[in-house]
């Protein structure tokens, strides 16, 4: 038997999760990185990073709209 099956998967840091979520927002993610994300990312980090990404996206849209209308 292989010892790799017994190893616990490593967890990606919150900053690493932010990077993965940012690339997912853009839509550019390699299949190899996606497969790694499925096993390494913490689901709580993904939800928090997604909410942060949405808040930043909305803030950018509001800034653009306000600057165009003024």
KENU-145366 format. One record per residue (C-alpha): residue in three letters; x, z, y. Coordinates in nm, 4 decimals, m for minus. Layout:
# residues N
<bator aa="ALA" east="X" up="Z" north="Y"/>
...
//
This chain:
# residues 70
<bator aa="UNK" east="0.0000" up="0.0000" north="0.0000"/>
<bator aa="UNK" east="0.1080" up="m0.0651" north="0.3527"/>
<bator aa="UNK" east="0.1704" up="0.2166" north="0.5982"/>
<bator aa="UNK" east="0.0305" up="0.0016" north="0.8805"/>
<bator aa="UNK" east="m0.3240" up="0.0596" north="0.7573"/>
<bator aa="UNK" east="m0.2756" up="0.4350" north="0.7848"/>
<bator aa="UNK" east="m0.1412" up="0.4189" north="1.1395"/>
<bator aa="UNK" east="m0.3799" up="0.5175" north="1.4139"/>
<bator aa="UNK" east="m0.4299" up="0.2369" north="1.6691"/>
<bator aa="UNK" east="m0.2656" up="0.3032" north="2.0028"/>
<bator aa="UNK" east="m0.4899" up="0.3522" north="2.3029"/>
<bator aa="UNK" east="m0.4337" up="0.1396" north="2.6103"/>
<bator aa="UNK" east="m0.3889" up="0.3277" north="2.9384"/>
<bator aa="UNK" east="m0.6522" up="0.3147" north="3.2106"/>
<bator aa="UNK" east="m0.4384" up="0.0762" north="3.4175"/>
<bator aa="UNK" east="m0.4028" up="m0.1504" north="3.1149"/>
<bator aa="UNK" east="m0.7786" up="m0.1400" north="3.0730"/>
<bator aa="UNK" east="m0.8247" up="m0.2322" north="3.4403"/>
<bator aa="UNK" east="m0.6030" up="m0.5348" north="3.3847"/>
<bator aa="UNK" east="m0.7961" up="m0.6429" north="3.0772"/>
<bator aa="UNK" east="m1.1284" up="m0.6057" north="3.2585"/>
<bator aa="UNK" east="m0.9950" up="m0.7958" north="3.5619"/>
<bator aa="UNK" east="m0.8876" up="m1.0878" north="3.3431"/>
<bator aa="UNK" east="m1.2281" up="m1.0755" north="3.1737"/>
<bator aa="UNK" east="m1.4034" up="m1.0961" north="3.5127"/>
<bator aa="UNK" east="m1.2025" up="m1.4077" north="3.5910"/>
<bator aa="UNK" east="m1.2655" up="m1.5453" north="3.2435"/>
<bator aa="UNK" east="m0.9015" up="m1.5986" north="3.1513"/>
<bator aa="UNK" east="m0.8085" up="m1.4125" north="2.8351"/>
<bator aa="UNK" east="m0.5978" up="m1.5339" north="2.5469"/>
<bator aa="UNK" east="m0.7438" up="m1.4965" north="2.1984"/>
<bator aa="UNK" east="m0.4436" up="m1.2861" north="2.0927"/>
<bator aa="UNK" east="m0.4971" up="m1.0463" north="2.3838"/>
<bator aa="UNK" east="m0.8707" up="m1.0311" north="2.3168"/>
<bator aa="UNK" east="m0.8091" up="m0.9350" north="1.9536"/>
<bator aa="UNK" east="m0.5676" up="m0.6633" north="2.0678"/>
<bator aa="UNK" east="m0.8211" up="m0.5347" north="2.3206"/>
<bator aa="UNK" east="m1.0890" up="m0.4968" north="2.0553"/>
<bator aa="UNK" east="m0.8777" up="m0.2444" north="1.8684"/>
<bator aa="UNK" east="m0.6823" up="m0.0756" north="2.1499"/>
<bator aa="UNK" east="m0.9201" up="m0.0300" north="2.4427"/>
<bator aa="UNK" east="m1.1079" up="0.2944" north="2.4969"/>
<bator aa="UNK" east="m1.4799" up="0.2147" north="2.5449"/>
<bator aa="UNK" east="m1.5195" up="0.4800" north="2.8157"/>
<bator aa="UNK" east="m1.2316" up="0.3251" north="3.0111"/>
<bator aa="UNK" east="m1.3919" up="m0.0181" north="2.9753"/>
<bator aa="UNK" east="m1.7247" up="0.1017" north="3.1190"/>
<bator aa="UNK" east="m1.5565" up="0.2816" north="3.4111"/>
<bator aa="UNK" east="m1.3279" up="m0.0158" north="3.4814"/>
<bator aa="UNK" east="m1.6287" up="m0.2502" north="3.4683"/>
<bator aa="UNK" east="m1.8190" up="m0.0374" north="3.7203"/>
<bator aa="UNK" east="m1.5158" up="m0.0316" north="3.9502"/>
<bator aa="UNK" east="m1.4837" up="m0.4097" north="3.9164"/>
<bator aa="UNK" east="m1.8497" up="m0.4629" north="4.0002"/>
<bator aa="UNK" east="m1.8233" up="m0.2336" north="4.3044"/>
<bator aa="UNK" east="m1.5190" up="m0.4255" north="4.4309"/>
<bator aa="UNK" east="m1.6933" up="m0.7591" north="4.3693"/>
<bator aa="UNK" east="m2.0033" up="m0.6477" north="4.5628"/>
<bator aa="UNK" east="m1.7869" up="m0.5149" north="4.8487"/>
<bator aa="UNK" east="m1.6072" up="m0.8505" north="4.8726"/>
<bator aa="UNK" east="m1.9373" up="m1.0396" north="4.8751"/>
<bator aa="UNK" east="m2.0778" up="m0.8124" north="5.1473"/>
<bator aa="UNK" east="m1.7617" up="m0.8600" north="5.3549"/>
<bator aa="UNK" east="m1.7870" up="m1.2377" north="5.3235"/>
<bator aa="UNK" east="m2.1563" up="m1.2412" north="5.4163"/>
<bator aa="UNK" east="m2.1042" up="m1.0118" north="5.7173"/>
<bator aa="UNK" east="m1.8129" up="m1.2172" north="5.8462"/>
<bator aa="UNK" east="m2.0042" up="m1.5453" north="5.8081"/>
<bator aa="UNK" east="m2.3153" up="m1.4087" north="5.9825"/>
<bator aa="UNK" east="m2.1251" up="m1.2578" north="6.2750"/>
//
